[in-house]
Amino acid sequence: MSEDLQEKNERQGKIPVFVAITLALIAAVLVSISVDTYWLHDRIFDTENFVESLAPLPKDPVISTAIAVQAAESLDVGATAEQRIADALPEQLDFLTPRFVEHTQEIVFEKTKQLVESDAFTAVWIAGLEAMHSVFIGVLDGDIATTESGDVGIELGGSAGLVVDRLEEHNINLFADVEASVGEVVVIQADLLAAPRSIMGVFHTAVWVFPLAALILLGIAVVVDRDPFRPIQWFGFGSTIAILISLVLLRSAVNAAGLAIENILDRAAADVIWTALLDGYVQLSLIAGGATLVVGVGTWMYRNRTVVGGR
């Protein structure tokens, strides 16, 4: 009878430990969500910080190349230049038209790339970022239907005039009366932003709720467990793992979104843009994950030392 009673007491004694560890792990998940929420508020939802993160990107060769290619295509170099060059050349030199067209295409690309990487392009780029951010948040919140927006990208309509002016500075007047639009740098397909809509309201309004809830649950876990350092240990290691998993999942989601973009240049440009946005998230995750890892290792070493010392 006494053995049964002892076994029962042991089972009952394990219940508080199980509850404490469960609460500690839930708190760890909430800490990981807190990191995500803070990054969303600081770098994604805030227009000023969003623009600040992406403002330097036109100087990136991948971005400038993508825009320069679009500029060359939008100016219809192949058709417009070919006809005008053919008209300008004597009939006997018609055979040189393809070479002149090819040379013109190279110049358009080169001068546009130089323009994009210069300070003169900054105002156009920032205006495009601000407009894109408005659409991005509108689609994410459900205020703009995905069918209305299609691809979400950075519109560069104001840059066509700058490109033509830059070409005229180099005595290339083939496009003076051509109406063109450089188009946009695609960031993400709008329908991919529809999936997280249901939880966006929580991320908008509860930036302080998750860390507070994590502290409360961890406090309860410490009180419930006879060994107050055990749930702290589980919390530390659990938070580190949860943060790393969240980081991997977000990076994977961004990679998958990039693969959905058909144009290779647009896909490369989108990757550069998302890498710039995720840079702060990676740093924040590493700091938070490192801090919680220190907590986990510290409590683990303390508990081991206490157990050894107790023996």
Secondary structure, 3 states (H helix, E strand, C coil): CHHHHHHHHHHHHHHHHHHHHHHHHHHHHHHHHHHHHHHHHHHHHCHHHHHHHHCCHHHCHHHHHHHHHHHHHHCCHHHHHHHHHHHHCCHHHHHHHHHHHHHHHHHHHHHHHHHHCCHHHHHHHHHHHHHHHHHHHHHHHCCCCHHHHCEEEEECCCHHHHHHHHHHHCCCCCCCCCCCCCCEEEEEEHHHHCCCHHHHHHHHHCCCHHHHHHHHHHHHHHHHCCCCHHHHHHHHHHHHHHHHHHHHHHHHHHHHHHHCCCCHHHHHHHHHHHHHHHHHHHHHHHHHHHHHHHHHHHHHHHHHHHHHHHC
